[in-house]
Amino acid sequence: MQAINKATPVKNVDEYIKTLPAKVRNTFEKVRQAIKDAAPEAEEVISYRMPAYKYNGMLVYFAAWKNHIGFYPTGRGVEAFKKELAAYDGAKGTVKFPLDKPIPFDLITKIVKFRMMENKKKSDTKKGNGPATKKGTAKY
């Protein structure tokens, strides 16, 4: 299956949304808003020809498909919410939210906030601001 606008290169998320059929656009914009509300400090980008958000590294990607919204919170994001995501098709790092069913916006929000905390911890550790240095010894 192909993303709806895979062949259309875009510069930003607004352009991406303009390429979507009207029946998908409204749902897609609501997913976008849920992500923005959960991660207001995150930077919105296009990566791999799909919308994505960055905060101390990549947070999540998402894309419009013919019958679903693809949500890509990395393997750790899917694993951490395995029980809540069990009702949806997907694979490691991938979730498919069918367009003919209600989108779980609260769950999207929880996943994005989890990914923000995860990226923040990783970033702090790399910068030496976390409890451990690169070699795993405590920094005092």
DASULWO-V518892 format. One line per field, one symbol per residue. phi: phi as a letter, one per 20 degrees, with the letter a starting at -180 (. if undefined). psi: psi as a letter, one per 40 degrees, with the letter a starting at -180 (. if undefined). burial: I if it has 9 or more other ideal C-beta (glycine too) atoms within 8 Angstrom, else O. Layout:
phi->???
psi->???
burial->???
This chain:
phi->.dfgdgedfcebfffgffeefgfegffffffgffffffcfefeebdblmbfbcdblofebdbbecgdbdeccemffffffcgffegfdfrbgnccdeffecfeefffggffffgffffffffffffeneefcegenefdc
psi->iiidfdehhididdddddeiidddddddddddddddddgdeihhihhffiiihhhfihciiiihideihhhgfiddddddfdddedeiiaahehhhhheeihhgddddddddddddddddddddddeeeaeiadeeiih.
burial->OOIIIOOOOIOOIOIIIOIIOOOIIOIIIIIIOIIIOIIOOIOIOIOOIIIIIIIOOIIIIIIIIOOIIIIIIIOIIIOOIOOOIOOIOOOOIIIIIOIOOOIOIOIIIIIIIIIIOIIIIIIIIOOOOIOOOOOOOOOO
